Amino acid sequence: MIKILVVDDEEPLRRLLNKELTRKGFSVEVAPDGKTALSLAKQNSYDVVLLDIMMPGVDGISVMKKLKTDPSAPAIIVLTGKATVETAVEAMKYGAYDYLTKPYKLDELVIIINRAYDFGRLSIKTQLLEQELVRKETPFRFISSSRQMKEIHDLIQKIAPTDSPVFIQGESGTGKELVANTIWHYSRRNAVPIIALNCATFSENLIESEVFGHEKGAFTNAYETKHGIVEVADKGTLFLDEIAEMPIGLQAKLLRFLDTGEFRRVGGNKIMNVDVRVIAATNKDLRELIRQGTFREDLYYRLNVINILIPPLRERAEEVEELAVFFARKYSQKLSKTVRGFTPEALEALGRYAWPGNVRELENVIERAVILSDSETIAGKDLSIPVAHTAGDKAAAGSLEEMERDYILRVLREFNGNQSKTSQVLGIDRKTLYLKLRKYGLSDYVKK
């Protein structure tokens, strides 16, 4: 039965909606104002909220802002007799599912309630399907021209059918997520989508709730029970990227989960159990973090049952051409162009460059080249590659730190100093980017 909360300061309307919606088979509760509505939402679970905008005290927009701070908030249908374009836009801006003006037909409202309920129930499945569509958009291919990547591919085929944890290490942009996806692809769990979580994208206060979920009322604004990703990934595979960024306190709970499959939601007492295979990845040296006291040694050994170390692209230069051709075809198809190959000059430039940003940088360069190319062949002029820092010129290349500094600076300039976009392209979190900017003296450039 769909549970509805009606929030309206007009008593006759509350009484009417309570009676008619109950008669239609819904479970209905009512609130005369925003403050009461928020109180009820903390105590009870609702599937749909019918919310008036214009109310004394806490108005409808304020209620919506509060409710929508919880990812598990119910679907909201805004009802008002004083509709304006501004209030409609504002309501949709803060997450209203739909917007109806008074008077409205009861049958129309019932249809929208059912749609809103279905929308809420399918939200998690929709997120999973979106992940799957992204994966299916790019043809599955594990390029392994080099000896190192052939060995990794052979190892993946051996370990994929097992349920053992896998720990993937490698510099940013080397393809850690591709390796995780390949393990999932060959596993016995591939009927269930692989669920990925970047540990660096959540604050210390939110990440535990994201991983293990929370109960209603577990903290401020926890108006609904939230299922964590370990529940969503049940019977499947969980990929924890940037595992080094996981708070030390949560690491102990993750260790217990890996050992037993058991966990508690935040604010809950019930012990829950799921069957999940965990793959973790990082671009950092966990042994150094263990020495610094920011990563648990016992968790490291629990994750490190099977270790895969991905070499940087500069150590497998023979793959550059094959990868470049693959990306050229990918973006040619995506951008509806007819790029078929590279000039000898372009291939030479690609082969000489040291690729401090690894495969991710190569993909970005090829995507840009496909966009800029006016012919079926990518030329050297289409490639955004610095003249210095080529793999075959040690004097020009200098140290790896110099290469990294120049790459970060180039990406910063590409995005006019935008740190969010820069960190996404680099494949690192904002905190790591900030530390690198300070290390390389680039913070002043960003402030300009």
C-alpha positions in Angstrom: 0.0 0.0 0.0 1.3 3.4 -1.0 1.9 5.7 2.1 1.0 9.3 1.5 1.6 12.4 3.6 -0.7 15.4 2.8 0.7 18.7 3.9 -1.7 21.7 3.6 -2.9 24.5 5.9 -6.5 24.3 4.6 -8.4 21.9 6.9 -11.3 21.1 4.5 -8.8 20.1 1.8 -6.8 17.9 4.2 -10.0 16.2 5.2 -11.2 15.7 1.6 -7.9 14.3 0.4 -7.7 12.0 3.4 -11.1 10.6 2.8 -10.9 10.3 -1.0 -7.4 8.9 -1.2 -8.1 6.4 1.5 -11.1 5.3 -0.5 -8.8 4.8 -3.5 -6.7 2.4 -1.4 -3.9 4.6 -0.2 -2.6 4.9 3.4 -2.9 8.6 4.2 -1.7 10.9 7.0 -2.1 14.7 7.2 -0.1 17.6 8.5 -1.4 21.2 8.9 2.0 22.9 8.4 5.6 22.4 7.4 6.9 21.9 11.0 4.5 19.1 11.7 5.3 17.5 8.3 9.0 17.4 9.0 8.3 15.9 12.4 6.1 13.2 10.9 8.7 12.5 8.2 11.3 11.7 10.9 9.0 9.3 12.6 7.4 7.5 9.6 8.3 6.4 6.1 6.2 7.9 3.3 6.3 7.0 -0.4 4.7 10.2 -1.7 4.3 13.7 -0.1 1.5 16.0 -1.4 2.9 19.4 -0.4 1.3 22.9 -0.5 3.7 25.7 -1.2 2.0 28.7 0.5 1.8 27.9 4.3 2.4 30.0 7.4 5.7 29.4 9.2 7.7 26.7 7.4 6.5 27.0 3.8 6.5 24.2 1.2 9.8 25.1 -0.4 11.5 25.0 3.0 10.0 21.6 3.7 11.2 20.3 0.3 14.7 21.6 0.9 14.9 19.7 4.2 13.4 16.5 2.8 15.6 16.4 -0.3 18.8 16.5 1.8 18.1 12.8 2.3 18.9 10.7 -0.8 16.0 8.4 0.2 13.4 11.2 0.4 9.9 10.4 -0.8 8.6 11.7 -4.2 7.1 15.1 -3.8 4.0 16.4 -5.6 3.5 20.1 -5.2 -0.1 21.4 -4.8 -1.0 25.0 -4.7 -3.8 27.5 -5.5 -1.4 30.4 -6.1 0.7 29.1 -9.0 3.2 31.3 -10.7 6.0 30.5 -13.1 8.5 31.4 -10.4 7.0 29.0 -7.8 6.8 26.2 -10.3 10.4 26.6 -11.4 11.5 26.8 -7.8 9.6 23.7 -6.9 11.1 21.7 -9.7 14.5 23.1 -8.9 14.4 21.6 -5.5 13.3 18.1 -6.7 9.5 18.1 -7.0 8.3 15.2 -9.1 5.3 17.1 -10.4 3.3 20.3 -9.9 -0.5 20.7 -9.9 -2.6 23.8 -9.4 -5.8 23.9 -7.5 -8.5 23.0 -8.3 -7.4 19.7 -9.8 -9.2 16.4 -10.7 -8.9 13.6 -8.2 -8.4 11.0 -10.9 -5.6 13.1 -12.3 -4.0 13.3 -8.9 -4.3 9.5 -8.4 -2.5 8.9 -11.7 0.4 11.2 -10.7 0.7 9.7 -7.3 1.1 6.2 -8.8 3.6 7.5 -11.2 5.6 9.3 -8.5 5.5 6.1 -6.4 6.9 4.1 -9.3 9.5 6.7 -10.0 10.7 6.5 -6.4 10.8 2.7 -6.3 12.8 2.6 -9.6 15.3 5.2 -8.7 18.0 2.8 -7.5 17.4 0.5 -10.5 17.6 3.4 -12.8 21.0 4.4 -11.4 22.2 0.8 -12.0 20.8 0.8 -15.5 22.5 4.1 -16.3 25.8 2.6 -15.1 25.1 -0.4 -17.4 24.3 1.8 -20.4 27.6 3.7 -19.9 29.4 0.3 -19.9 27.6 -1.0 -22.9 28.1 2.3 -24.8 31.8 1.5 -25.1 32.5 -1.9 -26.6 34.2 -4.2 -24.1 37.8 -4.6 -25.0 40.9 -5.3 -23.0 43.9 -4.2 -25.0 46.9 -6.3 -24.1 49.7 -5.9 -26.7 52.4 -5.5 -24.1 53.8 -8.4 -22.1 52.7 -6.8 -18.8 49.1 -6.4 -19.9 48.9 -9.9 -21.4 50.0 -11.3 -18.0 47.4 -9.2 -16.2 44.7 -10.4 -18.7 45.8 -14.0 -18.1 45.6 -13.5 -14.3 42.2 -11.9 -14.6 40.8 -14.9 -16.4 42.1 -17.2 -13.6 40.8 -15.2 -10.7 37.6 -13.9 -12.1 35.5 -17.0 -11.4 36.5 -16.9 -7.7 35.0 -14.7 -5.0 38.3 -13.6 -3.5 38.9 -9.9 -2.9 41.1 -8.2 -5.5 43.4 -5.2 -4.9 44.3 -3.1 -8.0 47.2 -0.6 -7.9 48.4 1.9 -10.5 48.9 5.5 -11.3 45.9 7.7 -12.1 44.6 7.0 -15.6 46.2 3.6 -16.0 42.9 1.7 -16.3 42.1 0.4 -12.8 38.3 0.6 -13.4 38.7 -1.2 -16.7 40.5 -4.0 -14.9 37.7 -4.2 -12.3 35.1 -4.3 -15.1 37.0 -7.1 -16.9 37.1 -9.1 -13.7 33.4 -8.6 -13.3 32.8 -9.4 -17.0 34.5 -12.9 -16.7 33.0 -13.6 -13.2 30.1 -15.8 -12.3 28.4 -12.6 -10.9 28.1 -10.7 -14.2 24.3 -11.2 -14.2 24.2 -8.5 -11.5 25.7 -5.0 -12.5 29.0 -4.1 -10.9 28.5 -1.3 -8.4 31.2 1.4 -8.2 31.9 3.9 -5.4 34.7 6.5 -5.5 35.6 6.9 -1.8 37.1 10.3 -2.5 33.8 11.9 -3.6 32.1 11.7 -0.2 32.8 13.5 3.0 33.8 11.5 6.1 30.3 12.1 7.5 28.5 10.8 4.5 30.6 7.9 3.2 29.5 5.4 5.9 25.9 6.0 5.1 26.7 5.6 1.4 28.4 2.3 2.0 26.2 0.7 4.7 23.0 2.8 4.5 21.2 4.4 7.4 18.0 4.1 9.4 15.3 6.8 9.5 16.3 9.4 12.1 19.9 8.2 12.3 21.1 11.8 12.0 19.8 15.2 11.1 17.7 15.1 7.8 17.7 11.3 7.7 13.9 11.3 7.0 13.9 7.9 5.3 15.7 4.6 5.5 18.5 4.4 3.0 19.9 1.3 1.5 23.7 1.3 1.2 25.6 0.1 -1.8 26.6 -3.1 -0.1 22.8 -4.0 -0.1 22.4 -2.8 -3.7 25.4 -5.0 -4.7 24.1 -8.1 -3.0 24.9 -11.2 -5.1 27.2 -9.0 -7.2 30.4 -7.1 -7.2 31.4 -3.9 -5.4 34.2 -1.8 -6.7 35.7 0.6 -4.2 37.9 3.1 -6.0 40.3 5.4 -4.2 40.1 3.1 -1.2 43.0 5.0 0.4 40.6 7.9 1.0 38.3 5.8 3.2 38.3 7.3 6.8 40.2 5.2 9.3 37.1 4.7 11.5 35.1 3.2 8.6 38.0 0.9 7.6 37.4 -1.2 10.7 33.7 -1.7 9.8 34.7 -2.6 6.2 37.2 -5.2 7.6 34.4 -6.8 9.6 32.2 -6.8 6.6 34.8 -8.5 4.4 35.4 -11.1 7.1 31.7 -11.9 7.8 29.5 -10.3 5.2 27.6 -8.7 8.1 27.0 -5.0 8.7 24.6 -2.6 10.4 23.1 0.5 8.9 24.0 3.8 10.5 21.7 4.2 13.5 20.5 0.6 13.3 20.9 -2.4 15.6 19.8 -5.1 13.2 22.7 -7.2 11.9 22.3 -7.7 8.1 24.1 -10.0 5.8 24.8 -9.8 2.1 26.9 -11.7 -0.4 29.3 -9.3 -2.2 32.6 -9.6 -3.9 34.9 -6.6 -3.2 37.4 -5.1 -5.7 39.4 -2.2 -4.3 41.8 0.2 -6.1 44.1 3.0 -5.4 46.8 5.1 -7.0 48.6 5.6 -3.6 51.2 3.5 -1.7 49.2 1.9 1.0 52.3 0.7 2.8 53.4 4.3 3.3 49.9 5.2 4.5 50.1 2.3 7.0 53.4 3.7 8.3 51.7 7.1 8.6 48.8 5.6 10.5 46.1 6.6 8.1 45.4 3.1 6.7 44.8 -0.2 8.6 47.4 -2.9 8.0 44.9 -5.7 8.7 42.5 -4.2 6.1 45.4 -4.0 3.6 46.2 -7.7 4.0 42.5 -8.6 3.8 42.0 -6.6 0.5 45.3 -7.8 -0.9 44.4 -11.4 -1.4 45.0 -11.0 -5.1 47.1 -8.0 -6.2 47.2 -6.5 -9.7 49.7 -3.8 -10.3 49.0 -1.9 -13.6 52.2 -0.4 -15.1 52.1 3.2 -16.4 51.6 3.7 -20.1 55.2 4.9 -20.5 56.4 1.4 -19.6 54.2 -0.3 -22.2 54.7 2.2 -25.1 54.0 -0.6 -27.7 50.3 -0.3 -26.8 50.0 3.4 -27.5 49.2 3.0 -31.2 46.6 0.3 -30.7 44.9 2.3 -27.9 44.9 5.4 -30.1 43.2 3.6 -32.9 40.7 2.1 -30.5 39.8 5.6 -29.1 39.7 7.1 -32.6 37.1 4.6 -33.7 35.2 5.0 -30.4 34.9 8.8 -30.7 34.5 8.8 -34.5 31.4 6.7 -34.0 30.2 8.7 -31.0 30.7 12.1 -32.8 29.4 10.8 -36.2 32.7 11.4 -38.0 34.7 9.2 -40.4 38.2 9.3 -38.8 40.0 6.1 -39.9 43.6 6.4 -38.8 46.7 8.5 -38.2 49.4 10.1 -40.3 53.0 8.7 -39.7 53.8 12.1 -38.1 51.0 11.7 -35.7 51.9 8.1 -34.8 55.5 9.2 -34.2 54.3 12.0 -31.9 52.1 9.7 -29.9 54.9 7.2 -29.6 57.5 9.7 -28.4 55.3 11.3 -25.7 55.7 9.9 -22.1 52.0 10.1 -21.2 52.2 11.3 -17.5 48.4 11.1 -17.4 48.5 7.5 -18.8 45.6 6.0 -20.8 43.1 8.7 -19.6 45.3 11.4 -21.0 45.7 9.5 -24.3 41.9 9.1 -24.6 41.4 12.8 -23.9 44.0 13.7 -26.6 42.4 11.4 -29.1 38.9 12.6 -28.4 40.0 16.2 -29.0 41.9 15.2 -32.1 38.8 13.5 -33.6 36.8 16.7 -32.9 39.4 19.0 -34.5 40.3 16.7 -37.5 38.9 17.9 -40.9 39.8 14.7 -42.7 39.6 11.0 -42.3 43.2 10.9 -40.9 44.4 12.5 -37.7 47.5 14.6 -38.3 50.2 15.8 -35.9 48.6 19.3 -35.9 45.4 17.8 -34.4 47.2 16.3 -31.4 47.4 18.5 -28.3 50.8 17.1 -27.1 53.6 19.2 -25.6 56.8 19.2 -27.6 58.8 18.4 -24.5 58.5 15.4 -22.3 58.7 12.8 -24.9 59.5 9.2 -23.9 62.6 9.1 -26.2 64.2 12.3 -24.9 65.4 12.0 -21.3 66.9 15.5 -21.3 63.5 16.9 -22.3 61.5 14.7 -20.2 63.3 15.4 -16.9 61.8 13.8 -13.8 58.4 12.2 -13.5 57.4 15.0 -11.1 58.2 17.6 -13.9 56.1 15.6 -16.3 53.2 15.4 -13.8 53.4 19.2 -13.0 53.3 20.0 -16.7 50.3 17.7 -17.3 48.4 19.2 -14.4 49.1 22.7 -15.6 48.0 21.8 -19.1 44.7 20.4 -17.9 44.2 23.4 -15.6 44.6 25.7 -18.6 42.3 23.6 -20.7 39.5 24.2 -18.1 40.5 27.8 -17.2 41.6 26.8 -13.7 38.4 24.9 -12.8 39.7 22.5 -10.1 36.6 20.2 -10.2 36.9 19.5 -13.9 40.7 19.2 -13.7 40.5 16.6 -10.9 37.9 14.6 -12.9 40.1 14.5 -15.9 43.2 13.6 -13.8 41.3 10.9 -12.0 42.2 12.2 -8.6 40.1 13.7 -5.8 40.0 17.5 -5.1 42.1 17.1 -1.9 44.9 15.3 -3.8 44.7 17.9 -6.5 45.0 20.7 -3.9 48.1 19.1 -2.4 49.7 18.7 -5.8 49.0 22.3 -6.7 50.7 23.4 -3.5 53.6 21.0 -4.1 54.2 22.3 -7.6 53.6 25.9 -6.8 50.4 26.1 -9.0 48.0 27.4 -6.4 48.5 31.0 -7.5 47.6 30.1 -11.1 44.2 28.7 -10.0 43.4 31.7 -7.9 43.7 34.0 -10.9 
